[in-house]
Amino acid sequence: MRTRAILAATTLVAAAIAVPATTVAIQSCQDVVVSGTIRWQNSSTWVVIEDSTHHSNGIASIDVKKDRLRINLSFTAATIGSVQVTPDERFAASSVRVGASVALSFIDVFFYMPKYGTTPVSPAKLTSANANVWISGWFDQSCIFNVPPEPSTTPTPPAETPVPTETPTPEPATPTPEPTPEPTPTPEPTSVGVEGG
């Protein structure tokens, strides 16, 4: 297990309008190596060589198809690193060229010869005994993808400043006036009469 960060930017163009690139971070990938030597055995059979001097890794089986060999992998990858296929000296002497088309769970190997031009040669026609094709490559398995969130295009409203609320000061209570005592009336003077004699 090794940790690596790969940043891949993909820019999409639709209706002549450029869409901003999306950045994807790939972390914590486990590398899986595929390697081996495959050999023509007869018109319908190719085999992976396993002996005292040859060892394969990551190859489960081989299917002979009409215009290619399909190398089935023993796992399903998360991403493809790179794959190389190379003819040995016997195929090279017969002007046999090879090319690969790679998927997450298999490798298709195509054969070409000058007299067939750009048309793939059927593997059944390659009758060179002990002729081999070397395969090597690496894939990523069990990747964890981390996609950063898209930046928001909605402006954030400014934070509102709280307005302090004033507590009203209670007005002083108006004193209740005491009742004014009514004045005591002054008695009228009494007239004293003098009787005449």
PABA-197589 format. One record per residue: residue in one letter; x negated, y, z negated of N, C-alpha, C in turn. Coordinates in pm, whole numbers. Each point is the difference from the previous one (the first is absolute). Layout:
<rs>
res / n_px / n_py / n_pz / ca_px / ca_py / ca_pz / c_px / c_py / c_pz
A / X / Y / Z / X / Y / Z / X / Y / Z
...
</rs>
This chain:
<rs>
res / n_px / n_py / n_pz / ca_px / ca_py / ca_pz / c_px / c_py / c_pz
M / -86 / -119 / 0 / 86 / 119 / 0 / -89 / 123 / 0
R / 24 / 92 / 89 / -72 / 126 / -5 / 98 / 112 / 23
T / -30 / 111 / -60 / 89 / 114 / 11 / -59 / 100 / 96
R / 80 / 46 / 93 / -46 / 100 / 92 / 115 / 90 / 36
A / -30 / 121 / 32 / 104 / 96 / 36 / -17 / 36 / 146
I / 100 / -24 / 78 / -1 / 33 / 142 / 111 / 100 / 23
L / -36 / 112 / 58 / 100 / 100 / 31 / 26 / -2 / 149
A / 123 / -26 / 35 / 37 / -6 / 141 / 104 / 105 / 27
A / -23 / 84 / 99 / 96 / 105 / 34 / 62 / -33 / 134
T / 132 / 1 / 4 / 73 / -30 / 122 / 86 / 120 / 36
T / -19 / 53 / 118 / 79 / 113 / 44 / 99 / -46 / 105
L / 127 / 23 / -24 / 106 / -40 / 92 / 43 / 121 / 80
V / 25 / -21 / 128 / 48 / 108 / 85 / 132 / -44 / 60
A / 105 / 76 / -23 / 132 / -32 / 54 / 58 / 125 / 62
A / 46 / -17 / 123 / 61 / 112 / 73 / -93 / 120 / 4
A / -130 / -29 / 20 / -103 / 103 / 13 / -14 / 86 / -125
I / 49 / -50 / -115 / -14 / 72 / -125 / -90 / -82 / -90
A / -110 / 61 / -47 / -95 / -72 / -84 / 57 / -14 / -141
V / -7 / -124 / -51 / 44 / -28 / -136 / -125 / -5 / -87
P / -1 / 61 / -118 / -120 / -2 / -84 / -47 / -141 / -28
A / -132 / -16 / -9 / -59 / -132 / -23 / 37 / -52 / -138
T / 12 / -133 / -10 / 29 / -66 / -126 / -125 / -73 / -46
T / -43 / 24 / -121 / -119 / -63 / -54 / 39 / -119 / -85
V / -60 / -116 / 29 / 29 / -123 / -73 / -129 / -50 / -63
A / -1 / -19 / -128 / -117 / -53 / -70 / 19 / -149 / -22
I / -99 / -79 / 41 / 3 / -145 / -18 / -101 / -36 / -108
Q / 44 / -65 / -104 / -88 / -31 / -111 / 14 / -148 / -37
S / -104 / -51 / -66 / 3 / -134 / -57 / 34 / -108 / 103
C / -83 / -12 / 105 / 20 / -102 / 101 / -98 / -115 / -22
Q / 47 / -123 / 25 / -86 / -117 / -9 / -41 / -40 / 142
D / -130 / 0 / 26 / -49 / -36 / 133 / 4 / -151 / 20
V / 45 / -42 / 118 / 3 / -141 / 37 / -81 / -15 / 129
V / -101 / -83 / -2 / -85 / -22 / 116 / 52 / -119 / 79
V / 10 / 17 / 131 / 36 / -109 / 90 / -123 / -31 / 85
S / -38 / -126 / 4 / -116 / -39 / 81 / 13 / -146 / 39
G / -64 / -35 / 109 / 2 / -140 / 43 / -42 / -15 / 145
T / -18 / -126 / 38 / -35 / -35 / 137 / 107 / -94 / 53
I / 61 / 37 / 111 / 102 / -86 / 60 / -56 / -62 / 127
R / 36 / -126 / 25 / -60 / -75 / 112 / 107 / -67 / 84
W / -19 / 8 / 131 / 86 / -74 / 94 / -24 / -149 / -19
Q / 107 / -77 / -17 / -12 / -145 / -16 / 56 / -73 / 121
N / 119 / 41 / 43 / 58 / -51 / 124 / 99 / 104 / 50
S / 73 / -31 / 108 / 86 / 100 / 62 / 112 / 50 / -90
S / 31 / -74 / -105 / 108 / 42 / -89 / -43 / 21 / -145
T / -128 / -12 / -26 / -44 / 7 / -140 / -128 / 83 / -14
W / 7 / 95 / -95 / -118 / 71 / -47 / -8 / -23 / -151
V / -121 / -7 / -51 / -18 / -30 / -141 / -91 / 103 / -66
V / 14 / 12 / -130 / -92 / 81 / -80 / -112 / -93 / -46
I / -124 / 36 / 27 / -113 / -87 / -36 / -26 / 9 / -150
E / 2 / -116 / -64 / -37 / -12 / -141 / -97 / -117 / -11
D / -128 / 32 / -20 / -100 / -106 / -17 / -110 / 52 / -90
S / -114 / -67 / 3 / -108 / 37 / -92 / -60 / 136 / 30
T / 21 / 52 / 121 / -59 / 129 / 36 / 104 / 106 / 39
H / 126 / -35 / -1 / 105 / 95 / 34 / 107 / 2 / -108
H / 46 / 119 / -33 / 105 / 15 / -100 / 91 / 113 / 43
S / 128 / -17 / -21 / 98 / 104 / 34 / 64 / 56 / -126
N / 59 / 117 / 15 / 71 / 62 / -112 / 121 / 76 / 53
G / 116 / -24 / -61 / 120 / 75 / 34 / 75 / -50 / 122
I / -46 / -110 / 63 / 68 / -54 / 118 / 79 / -124 / -40
A / 131 / 2 / 29 / 86 / -112 / -38 / 15 / -102 / 112
S / 23 / 46 / 125 / 24 / -92 / 111 / -15 / 75 / 132
I / 3 / -76 / 111 / -11 / 59 / 134 / 113 / -53 / 86
D / 72 / 90 / 66 / 103 / -38 / 96 / -50 / 32 / 141
V / 8 / -100 / 90 / -39 / 21 / 139 / 124 / 43 / 78
K / 0 / 124 / 48 / 112 / 52 / 76 / -37 / 10 / 147
K / 96 / 40 / 82 / -20 / 1 / 145 / -114 / 92 / 42
D / -8 / 118 / -63 / -100 / 97 / 44 / -92 / 50 / -111
R / -1 / -72 / -114 / -82 / 45 / -112 / -13 / -110 / -104
L / -90 / 22 / -94 / -8 / -81 / -122 / 53 / 86 / -114
R / 80 / -59 / -85 / 46 / 73 / -118 / -69 / -59 / -123
I / -78 / 83 / -66 / -69 / -40 / -122 / 88 / 43 / -117
N / 63 / -98 / -65 / 88 / 31 / -114 / -83 / 17 / -126
L / 21 / 111 / -69 / -74 / 27 / -123 / 63 / -69 / -118
S / -77 / -20 / -103 / 50 / -66 / -120 / 63 / 97 / -99
F / 25 / 123 / 44 / 59 / 103 / -86 / 68 / 102 / 91
T / 78 / 87 / -60 / 58 / 113 / 71 / -61 / 127 / -57
A / -66 / 76 / 86 / -73 / 117 / -45 / 93 / 119 / -21
A / -50 / 98 / -76 / 71 / 127 / -14 / -43 / 96 / 110
T / -130 / 2 / 31 / -52 / 84 / 108 / -113 / -76 / 70
I / -30 / 43 / 123 / -106 / -62 / 79 / -123 / 89 / -6
G / -114 / -62 / -29 / -125 / 74 / 5 / -57 / -3 / 140
S / -64 / -110 / 36 / -51 / -16 / 136 / -19 / -149 / 27
V / 3 / -37 / 129 / -18 / -139 / 42 / -86 / 0 / 126
Q / -96 / -92 / 5 / -83 / -19 / 119 / 6 / -146 / 43
V / 11 / -23 / 130 / -8 / -135 / 56 / -111 / 2 / 105
T / -85 / -103 / -1 / -117 / -2 / 87 / -17 / -137 / 64
P / -18 / -7 / 130 / -27 / -130 / 63 / -144 / -43 / -27
D / -22 / -132 / -9 / -138 / -46 / -19 / -71 / -3 / 135
E / -123 / -55 / -1 / -82 / 4 / 123 / 58 / -85 / 112
R / 75 / -106 / -33 / 58 / -85 / 105 / 111 / 76 / 74
F / 88 / 64 / -77 / 104 / 80 / 65 / -61 / 119 / 74
A / -100 / 62 / -60 / -63 / 114 / 66 / -62 / -40 / 134
A / -60 / -119 / 5 / -61 / -48 / 125 / 106 / -25 / 108
S / 123 / -25 / -42 / 109 / -23 / 96 / 80 / 128 / 26
S / -55 / 114 / -46 / 64 / 131 / 19 / 137 / 8 / -67
V / 16 / -69 / -111 / 125 / 6 / -77 / -10 / 115 / -100
R / 97 / 88 / 6 / 9 / 110 / -96 / 121 / -23 / -91
V / -7 / 55 / -119 / 110 / -18 / -95 / 39 / 136 / -58
G / 124 / 8 / -40 / 51 / 120 / -68 / 108 / -40 / -99
A / 23 / 84 / -99 / 93 / -36 / -107 / 111 / 102 / -15
S / 118 / -50 / -36 / 113 / 83 / -43 / 33 / -49 / -141
V / 6 / 93 / -95 / 3 / -39 / -141 / 130 / 45 / -65
A / 59 / -89 / -79 / 118 / 30 / -81 / -36 / -26 / -147
L / 98 / 17 / -88 / -27 / -16 / -143 / -17 / -146 / -42
S / 47 / -94 / 83 / -8 / -141 / -39 / -63 / -90 / 107
F / -43 / 57 / 112 / -63 / -82 / 102 / -88 / 85 / 91
I / -87 / -68 / 75 / -87 / 62 / 99 / 23 / -71 / 132
D / 37 / 73 / 103 / 14 / -58 / 134 / -130 / 23 / 77
V / -56 / -107 / 55 / -124 / 7 / 78 / 34 / -24 / 146
F / -39 / 95 / 87 / 24 / -10 / 144 / -134 / -26 / 72
F / 7 / -79 / 107 / -119 / -33 / 79 / 14 / 59 / 140
Y / -111 / 49 / 55 / -1 / 59 / 134 / -121 / -51 / 78
M / 20 / -19 / 130 / -108 / -38 / 91 / 11 / 86 / 126
P / -113 / 27 / 67 / 2 / 91 / 116 / 101 / -39 / 108
K / 14 / -129 / 30 / 87 / -37 / 111 / 148 / 17 / -31
Y / 35 / 20 / -128 / 139 / 22 / -37 / 30 / 147 / -27
G / -101 / 85 / 13 / 21 / 143 / -21 / 43 / 33 / -142
T / 109 / 77 / -9 / 48 / 43 / -132 / 107 / -92 / -57
T / 25 / -111 / 67 / 99 / -97 / -49 / -67 / -95 / -99
P / 55 / -15 / -120 / -61 / -93 / -95 / -4 / -143 / 55
V / -108 / -72 / -31 / -17 / -138 / 43 / 63 / -92 / -104
S / 71 / -101 / 46 / 57 / -97 / -92 / -112 / -74 / -74
P / 9 / -11 / -133 / -103 / -75 / -73 / -14 / -144 / 47
A / 104 / -56 / 62 / -6 / -138 / 50 / -101 / -15 / 114
K / -31 / 110 / 70 / -92 / -5 / 114 / -147 / 13 / -41
L / -24 / 32 / -126 / -138 / 18 / -45 / -54 / -134 / -47
T / -63 / -71 / 90 / -38 / -140 / -27 / -148 / -17 / -32
S / -64 / 105 / -44 / -142 / -10 / -32 / -17 / -68 / -136
A / -62 / -117 / 0 / -18 / -76 / -123 / -93 / 75 / -96
N / 37 / -4 / -128 / -80 / 62 / -106 / -14 / 152 / 14
A / 89 / 62 / 76 / -1 / 146 / 9 / 81 / 57 / -116
N / -52 / 106 / -59 / 59 / 54 / -122 / 34 / 148 / 14
V / 88 / 42 / -89 / 28 / 143 / -17 / -20 / 31 / -148
W / -77 / 106 / -26 / -27 / 42 / -137 / 102 / 107 / -40
I / 52 / -13 / -120 / 101 / 94 / -50 / -47 / 56 / -134
S / 10 / 130 / -15 / -29 / 63 / -130 / 86 / 125 / -14
G / 35 / 30 / -121 / 80 / 119 / -25 / 34 / 14 / -147
W / 59 / 111 / -33 / 46 / 16 / -138 / 133 / 74 / -2
F / 78 / -34 / -102 / 134 / 55 / -18 / 12 / 48 / -144
D / 101 / 80 / -26 / 32 / 43 / -135 / 127 / -71 / -44
Q / -3 / -48 / -122 / 114 / -69 / -56 / 35 / 60 / -135
S / 128 / 2 / -35 / 47 / 50 / -129 / -37 / 146 / -21
C / 27 / 83 / 101 / -29 / 143 / -12 / 109 / 71 / -78
I / -40 / 102 / -73 / 95 / 88 / -69 / -4 / 134 / 72
F / 114 / 43 / 54 / 8 / 124 / 75 / 53 / 110 / -91
N / -66 / 113 / 3 / 42 / 115 / -80 / 25 / 117 / 93
V / 126 / 37 / 19 / 36 / 110 / 88 / 30 / 122 / -86
P / -81 / 105 / 11 / 29 / 120 / -80 / 135 / 58 / 37
P / 69 / 58 / -96 / 131 / 60 / 30 / -16 / 119 / 93
E / 102 / 20 / 84 / -1 / 113 / 92 / 15 / 129 / -81
P / -75 / 105 / 39 / 16 / 127 / -74 / 139 / 57 / 21
S / 54 / 58 / -105 / 135 / 57 / 6 / -3 / 131 / 79
T / 101 / 16 / 87 / 11 / 123 / 78 / 99 / 97 / -62
T / 65 / -40 / -108 / 96 / 87 / -68 / -74 / 86 / -101
P / 8 / 135 / 13 / -72 / 84 / -96 / 56 / -17 / -140
T / -91 / 0 / -93 / 40 / -13 / -140 / 40 / 136 / -53
P / 121 / 16 / -51 / 41 / 132 / -52 / -84 / 37 / -121
P / -28 / 132 / -15 / -80 / 42 / -117 / 75 / -29 / -129
A / -79 / -29 / -99 / 61 / -29 / -130 / 63 / 126 / -58
E / 116 / -15 / -56 / 69 / 115 / -59 / -58 / 31 / -137
T / -24 / 131 / -23 / -50 / 43 / -130 / 118 / 16 / -95
P / -3 / -69 / -112 / 113 / 12 / -91 / 13 / 142 / -56
V / 120 / 54 / -1 / 26 / 135 / -53 / 40 / -14 / -146
P / -76 / 70 / -89 / 36 / -15 / -142 / 136 / 63 / -28
T / 75 / -66 / -77 / 134 / 51 / -36 / -10 / 79 / -131
E / 61 / 120 / 0 / -4 / 84 / -120 / 117 / -36 / -92
T / -34 / -12 / -126 / 105 / -26 / -100 / 56 / 134 / -46
P / 128 / 28 / 20 / 54 / 132 / -39 / -7 / 21 / -151
T / -43 / 125 / -34 / -9 / 35 / -143 / 140 / 35 / -50
P / 42 / -65 / -104 / 137 / 30 / -48 / 9 / 143 / -55
E / 107 / 70 / 34 / 20 / 136 / -51 / 33 / -6 / -148
P / -48 / 106 / -77 / 30 / -1 / -145 / 152 / 14 / -24
A / 42 / -67 / -100 / 144 / 3 / -31 / 41 / 139 / -50
T / 113 / 52 / 46 / 51 / 131 / -45 / 64 / -18 / -137
P / -52 / 77 / -100 / 58 / -17 / -134 / 146 / 41 / -4
T / 76 / -72 / -75 / 143 / 31 / -14 / 15 / 118 / -97
P / 63 / 114 / 45 / 12 / 118 / -93 / 95 / -30 / -116
E / -48 / 47 / -115 / 83 / -20 / -117 / 117 / 100 / 5
P / 116 / -36 / -51 / 116 / 93 / 5 / -24 / 124 / -87
T / 35 / 117 / 57 / -17 / 127 / -75 / 117 / 11 / -98
P / -33 / 26 / -131 / 111 / 12 / -98 / 83 / 125 / 28
E / 127 / -16 / -13 / 88 / 113 / 25 / -13 / 99 / -119
P / -2 / 131 / 30 / -15 / 100 / -111 / 124 / 2 / -91
T / -34 / 19 / -126 / 109 / 6 / -99 / 67 / 137 / 14
P / 130 / 6 / 17 / 68 / 133 / 17 / -6 / 86 / -128
T / -27 / 128 / 22 / -6 / 93 / -114 / 143 / 35 / -40
P / 31 / -13 / -131 / 140 / 29 / -41 / 32 / 147 / 18
E / 117 / 28 / 44 / 48 / 139 / 18 / 12 / 63 / -140
P / -39 / 127 / -13 / 18 / 66 / -133 / 151 / 15 / -34
T / 25 / -25 / -124 / 138 / 10 / -45 / 34 / 147 / -35
S / 108 / 56 / 54 / 38 / 142 / -30 / 70 / 5 / -139
V / -55 / 85 / -70 / 60 / 17 / -135 / 88 / 124 / 9
G / 129 / -9 / -27 / 90 / 117 / 6 / 3 / 77 / -132
V / 12 / 129 / 6 / 14 / 83 / -120 / 144 / 50 / -3
E / 59 / -40 / -97 / 140 / 39 / -10 / 8 / 147 / -49
G / 85 / 75 / 63 / 19 / 137 / -43 / 99 / 10 / -118
G / -30 / 99 / -78 / 86 / 13 / -116 / 113 / 93 / 9
</rs>
